[in-house]
């Protein structure tokens, strides 16, 4: 049986996570849109930038999709 080591809701200490053998980061993905025309939200842009930093540090990211309460019909 294979296992992987991961952290939920990671903080800034990427060096310590690397030392501990963490391979995966799990985090909530913010709702990607805002406004009526579907512009990409700043929260999502910030998240995208953070994922790039994590990837460059050698981590894989498992994103949890936005909760249904964020979807407005």
ABEGO torsion letter per residue (X at the ends): XBBBBBBBGBBABAAAAAAAGBABBBBBBBBABBEAAGBBBAAAAAAAAAAAAAAAAGBBBBBBBBBAAABBX
